[in-house]
Amino acid sequence: MNLTEEVSYDEALLLSCDDVNESWIVDSGASFHATANVGFLTNFVKGDFGTVFLADKSARNITGKGNARLLLPSGGTLALPNVRLVPKLGHNLISVSKLADDAGYE
C-alpha cells in the first residue's frame, strides 16, 4: 500500500459512498483489487490473467491489470498496485487482504 499521507479508516470507508460507477467497496472477501473500468488504471497491461469466481458462483475473465490511484476526501491519494480488469464486474473492489499484504502484515 502506498499512501501519500496518513489515512484514517473513516476516509477509506468513504470511498464507497460516491457515484456507483466511481465508488470503491472495501471487500474483506476479495483476493485482489478489481475494477471493470480501464479508465482507472495506469501502466495497463492487456492479457489473459485467468478467471475470477464471484460470490454468486459466476465466472469472469481477467483481461488486464494495472495500477489505480484513488483520491481520498482529505485530498490525499491511495495507490493500489496490480488492480485486475474484470469486465462487467458490478463494483470496484479494494481487497482488505491485499492491503494488509502490501503493508507487510501477515
C-alpha positions as CSV (number, residue, x, y, z in Angstrom):
1,M,0.0,0.0,0.0
2,N,1.3,3.4,-0.9
3,L,-0.1,6.4,0.8
4,T,0.9,10.0,0.2
5,E,-0.4,10.9,3.6
6,E,-1.8,9.1,6.6
7,V,-5.3,7.8,6.0
8,S,-7.9,7.2,8.7
9,Y,-10.4,4.3,8.5
10,D,-13.2,6.9,8.1
11,E,-11.6,8.2,4.9
12,A,-11.0,4.8,3.4
13,L,-14.6,3.8,4.0
14,L,-15.9,7.0,2.4
15,L,-14.5,5.7,-0.9
16,S,-17.7,3.6,-1.3
17,C,-20.1,6.5,-0.8
18,D,-19.8,8.3,-4.1
19,D,-21.3,7.7,-7.5
20,V,-21.7,3.9,-8.1
21,N,-19.6,3.8,-11.2
22,E,-16.7,5.6,-9.4
23,S,-17.1,4.2,-5.9
24,W,-14.8,1.5,-4.5
25,I,-16.0,-1.1,-2.0
26,V,-13.6,-2.3,0.7
27,D,-14.1,-6.1,0.5
28,S,-12.7,-8.5,3.1
29,G,-13.6,-11.4,0.8
30,A,-11.7,-10.2,-2.3
31,S,-8.4,-11.8,-3.1
32,F,-7.2,-8.8,-5.1
33,H,-8.2,-5.3,-6.1
34,A,-10.5,-5.3,-9.2
35,T,-12.4,-2.9,-11.5
36,A,-14.4,-3.1,-14.7
37,N,-13.3,0.4,-15.7
38,V,-10.0,0.5,-17.6
39,G,-10.0,4.3,-17.2
40,F,-9.0,3.9,-13.5
41,L,-5.8,2.0,-14.5
42,T,-2.3,3.3,-15.3
43,N,0.6,1.2,-16.6
44,F,-2.2,-1.1,-18.0
45,V,-1.2,-4.4,-19.4
46,K,-3.8,-6.3,-21.5
47,G,-3.8,-10.0,-21.4
48,D,-5.3,-13.2,-20.2
49,F,-4.8,-13.2,-16.4
50,G,-7.1,-16.1,-15.6
51,T,-10.7,-16.3,-14.2
52,V,-12.3,-15.0,-11.1
53,F,-15.3,-16.6,-9.5
54,L,-17.7,-14.2,-7.9
55,A,-19.8,-14.7,-4.7
56,D,-22.9,-15.6,-6.9
57,K,-20.8,-18.5,-8.4
58,S,-20.5,-16.8,-11.8
59,A,-17.1,-16.6,-13.5
60,R,-15.5,-13.6,-15.2
61,N,-12.3,-13.4,-17.2
62,I,-9.5,-11.1,-16.0
63,T,-8.5,-9.3,-19.2
64,G,-5.7,-7.0,-17.9
65,K,-4.1,-5.3,-14.9
66,G,-2.7,-2.0,-13.9
67,N,-2.3,0.4,-11.1
68,A,-5.0,2.7,-9.6
69,R,-4.7,5.9,-7.7
70,L,-7.7,6.9,-5.7
71,L,-8.4,10.4,-4.4
72,L,-9.3,10.5,-0.8
73,P,-11.7,13.0,0.8
74,S,-8.8,14.6,2.6
75,G,-7.1,15.4,-0.7
76,G,-4.5,12.6,-0.3
77,T,-4.3,9.6,-2.5
78,L,-4.3,5.8,-2.1
79,A,-2.2,3.8,-4.6
80,L,-3.4,0.4,-5.5
81,P,-1.0,-1.8,-7.4
82,N,-1.9,-4.8,-9.6
83,V,-5.6,-4.0,-9.9
84,R,-7.3,-6.6,-12.1
85,L,-9.6,-5.6,-15.0
86,V,-12.7,-7.7,-14.8
87,P,-15.3,-6.7,-17.5
88,K,-18.9,-6.5,-16.3
89,L,-17.8,-6.6,-12.6
90,G,-20.6,-4.9,-10.7
91,H,-18.4,-2.9,-8.3
92,N,-14.9,-1.7,-8.0
93,L,-13.2,-3.7,-5.2
94,I,-10.4,-2.9,-2.7
95,S,-9.1,-6.1,-1.2
96,V,-8.5,-5.9,2.6
97,S,-6.1,-8.9,2.4
98,K,-4.2,-7.3,-0.4
99,L,-3.9,-4.0,1.6
100,A,-2.6,-6.0,4.5
101,D,-0.1,-7.9,2.4
102,D,1.1,-4.7,0.7
103,A,1.6,-3.1,4.2
104,G,3.6,-6.1,5.4
105,Y,1.1,-7.7,7.7
106,E,0.8,-11.4,7.9
